[in-house]
Amino acid sequence: MTKEREHVLARETGPEQGEELIFCVNHPHVETGLRCNRCGDPICARCAVRTPVGYRCKKCIRDQQATFYTGLPVDYIIAAVVSFPTALAGAYVTSFLGFFFAFFISPAAGALVADLSWRAVGRRRSRYLWLVVSGSIVIATLAVALYQARGLLRIDLGIYVIMAVSAAYGRLRLG
């Protein structure tokens, strides 16, 4: 940290203890004694993120996580183009097989949609790829429900959406 920044952050000297007061980088009116163990910036309890090696500021956490995401902006378009027809097929098959089979088909369909999308983008990780795939599943299911004109309140398609989105989220976000 530069001397200028430290000078701005630590303005006053406490008369009782003779030590300088340090204020949070993000909340300039909050006094703190805590510093990020990576960059050394003063942070308050609201800004501190506990890690196995100590407390870090949110900026350092975000920078560290960004190294794991190697995706490109075009990956979101590719994922949508691949996941929508696959999810459409899964919802269509589920709508004909009914309520009971929805419990078995939906997680497999969600995992298949997620895996195909992930392979289509070259197995690159993106921060919001799971959201694009999940949105495609929801939109595809709504399209099937509207196409069949039996109404939007279908239990089998509701089960499909919930379980397929959960499986896709688990594959792309957690895996």
N, C-alpha and C positions, 0 to 999 in steps of 0.2 A: 504494500500500500504506500502511496506517495505521501510525502510530508504535508503537502497542501491539503489532501483529503483528510488526513488525520487531524490537521489543524482545524478544519471545518467541523469534523465530527466531535472533537473534544474541545469544547469552547471554555468551559469553566473549570475552576479549581475549587474543590470543596474546602471550606475554611476549617472544618473540624478535623478531617483526616489528612489533609495536605496532599491528596491524590486527585488526579484529574478525572472528571466525569466523562464517560463515553456514551454516545447516543447511537441508537440503531440507524443503519444505513437507510432503511425503508420507512422508518417512523422517527423523524428527527426530534420528536418531543419525548421519546421513551428512553430513559436511562437504562444502560445495560452493562454487564460485566462479561458477557458471553461473546466469543468471536468464532467465526467460521474456521474450522481446522484446515481448510484448503487454501482459501484466499486471505484469511485474516481480517475480513471486514467485521465490524461489530454488528451483532444481530440480537434482537429481542426474542423472547420466548415464542411469540407468534410467528416469527420468521425462521426459527430454527427447525431443522429436520434432523431427527435422530438417525444416525447410521451406525453400523457396527464399529466404526472407527472414531466416532464422536459426532458432534453437531456440525452441520453444514448449512449454508444459506441456500435458498431455493434456486438461485442462479447457478451455483456450482452443481447442484443436483441435476438441473435441467441440462447443463453442458455435458455432464458425465453420461446422462441417458442418451443424449443426441448421438454419441458415438456408436450406439447399437443400432440406430436406424439408418439404413443404407438405401432406402427407397427413393425413387424419383417421382416428380409430380405426375408423370404420365402413367405411373403404376395404378393410380386411382381409377383412371379411365379404363385401363386394361382389365382391372378387377371387376368393374361394373359390367363391362361387355361380356366377360366370361361368366360371372356369377348370376346374372339375371336369367339367361335361358336355362341354366342348370337348375336354379331355384324354381323357375316356372314349371319345368318338367317334374320336379319333386312335388310341388304343390298340386299339380294336375293328377299325378298318380295317387297321391294321398286322398284327394277328394273322391276318387272312385273306390278306393279300398275301404274307406270309412273310419269310424271312430277308433275301433280296437287296433287296427294296423297302424294308425297314426303314431302310436307310442313306440313302435319298432322302426318305422321308416324315417321318422322325422330326425332323430339324432344322426342317423347314417347319412341322410340327405344333407343336413347342415355341415357335417364333417367333409362330405364329398365336395360341396360347393366351396368351402374354405380351402381345401387342399388343391382343387383345380385352379382357384384364383391365385393362390400362393405360388404354384408352379408356373402359372402364366406370367407372373411378374418377375420370374427368374429367381424365386426364393429370397427376394429382398424383403427386409423388414421395414414397415412404414408405421408411423405413429397412429394413423387413422384408417388403415386398411380394413380392420375389423368392422368399422362403422359403415364403410362403403358396401361390404359384403352383407352385413346385417340389413342395411337399407334395401339392398336388392332383393333379399329374401322377403321382406315385408311387402315391397311393391309388387313382386311377382305373385305373392299369395293374394293380395287384393285384386290383381288382374284376373286371377283364376276365379275368385269369388264373384266378381262382376260379370265375367264371361258366362258362367254357369247360370246366372240370374236366379239363383235360389236364395239370395240374400247374403248379407255380410256376416250374419250371426251363425256361423257354422262351427260346431265344436271341433270337428276333425281338422279344419284349417286353422283354428285357434291353437290347437295342440301343436300342429305343424310349425306355426310361426314361433311359438315360445321355445319349443325344443330344438328346432333347426337353428334359430338365432343363438341359443345358448351353446350349442355345439360349435358353431362357427366362431363365436367369441372365444370359447375355450381353446380352439385350435390356433387362432390368429393372435389373440391378445396375451394369453398365458403360455402358449407353447413355444 
